[in-house]
Amino acid sequence: MAIENFCHDAQKLALCRERLADVSWFMRCLNEPIARRANREDECTGRFWEGRFKCQKLDDEGAILACMAYVDLNPVRAAMATTPESSDFTSAQDRAAACQARRQLAAAPNEPTPAQEPLLAHARTEALRDRWLIAFTTPGIGSADGQADQVADHGVPAFLADLSAENYLELLDWTGRQLRSGKRGHIPPHVRPVLDRLDLEVEAWVENVQRYGSLFHRLVGKLDRLRVLARSLGRSWLQGHAGARRLYTQDA
């Protein structure tokens, strides 16, 4: 009866629909219970986060890759973890666990022993840990990771067709090691082409990932795209020019 009454209230129904499509309202609902719980645990009051959220448009594949690396390496930068795969609550950890499980399944015997069955059952479960993430595959093409059926639902960005999950984790692991050591080594030759194809500044990759959160404001993309957006908004300039020049190699 309560649902029927709600559905007949056109004004309230319209308001709920508006809020369901509002990112700001979603962040408010997400933030409030976390803040209340954290304040109870810390015996304090006040905001849990300084701001509700920071929203940036990722304009191209290079921006997506840099953002992924920046987010996945947050625990490593904060010294909460030593490697991406040991970073709890990150997509990198789920990808690493799933990749390892699929390798185990690929090497499993056709007729496992009773003792191996529980291990294989666990590996099958672990192999699905990254199902909620966008897949590193091309639509319509089979994948060694067994994720081809996942692709059509998500709409894979073009660069993911050229980058396997293993390649991404390798790039992430190497970048994390440089951040932890504070020294800038040379990117391995077999990893460099990924960044080159996306017009990313290879030699400054580690520093750019480390500073990614402060490089851009509203749009993460190449300089010409920032200029286009500025013109569309009737402005002559948008914050992020310095970031575009740092992150990309082919900006005029």
NORTAKA-V595671 format. One record per backbone hydrogen bond with DSSP energy under -0.5 kcal/mol. CO is the residue of the C=O (numbers start at 1). NH is the residue of the N-H. If there is no record, write none. Layout:
BEGIN
[[CO & NH] [CO & NH]]
END
This chain:
BEGIN
[[1 & 5] [2 & 6] [3 & 7] [4 & 8] [6 & 9] [8 & 10] [9 & 13] [10 & 14] [11 & 15] [12 & 16] [13 & 17] [14 & 18] [15 & 19] [16 & 20] [17 & 21] [19 & 22] [21 & 23] [22 & 26] [23 & 27] [24 & 28] [25 & 29] [26 & 30] [27 & 31] [28 & 32] [29 & 33] [30 & 34] [31 & 35] [32 & 36] [33 & 37] [34 & 38] [35 & 39] [36 & 40] [37 & 41] [38 & 42] [39 & 43] [39 & 44] [53 & 55] [54 & 56] [56 & 58] [57 & 59] [57 & 220] [60 & 64] [61 & 65] [62 & 66] [63 & 67] [64 & 68] [65 & 69] [66 & 70] [67 & 71] [68 & 72] [69 & 73] [71 & 74] [73 & 77] [74 & 78] [75 & 80] [75 & 81] [76 & 79] [83 & 86] [84 & 87] [86 & 88] [87 & 90] [90 & 94] [91 & 95] [92 & 96] [93 & 97] [94 & 98] [95 & 99] [96 & 100] [97 & 101] [98 & 102] [99 & 103] [100 & 104] [101 & 105] [102 & 106] [103 & 107] [105 & 108] [113 & 116] [113 & 117] [114 & 118] [115 & 119] [116 & 120] [117 & 121] [118 & 122] [119 & 123] [120 & 124] [121 & 125] [122 & 126] [123 & 127] [125 & 128] [126 & 129] [128 & 131] [130 & 133] [135 & 137] [138 & 141] [143 & 146] [147 & 150] [147 & 151] [148 & 151] [148 & 152] [150 & 153] [150 & 154] [151 & 154] [151 & 155] [157 & 160] [158 & 161] [159 & 162] [160 & 163] [164 & 168] [165 & 169] [166 & 170] [167 & 171] [168 & 172] [169 & 173] [170 & 174] [171 & 175] [172 & 176] [173 & 177] [174 & 178] [175 & 179] [176 & 180] [177 & 181] [178 & 182] [178 & 183] [183 & 185] [188 & 191] [188 & 192] [189 & 193] [191 & 194] [191 & 195] [192 & 195] [192 & 196] [193 & 197] [194 & 198] [195 & 200] [196 & 199] [199 & 249] [200 & 202] [202 & 205] [204 & 208] [205 & 209] [206 & 210] [207 & 211] [209 & 212] [211 & 214] [211 & 215] [212 & 215] [212 & 216] [215 & 243] [218 & 57] [219 & 221] [220 & 59] [222 & 225] [222 & 226] [223 & 227] [224 & 228] [225 & 229] [226 & 230] [227 & 231] [228 & 232] [229 & 233] [230 & 235] [231 & 234] [238 & 241] [239 & 217] [239 & 218] [240 & 244] [241 & 245] [242 & 246] [243 & 247] [244 & 248] [247 & 201]]
END
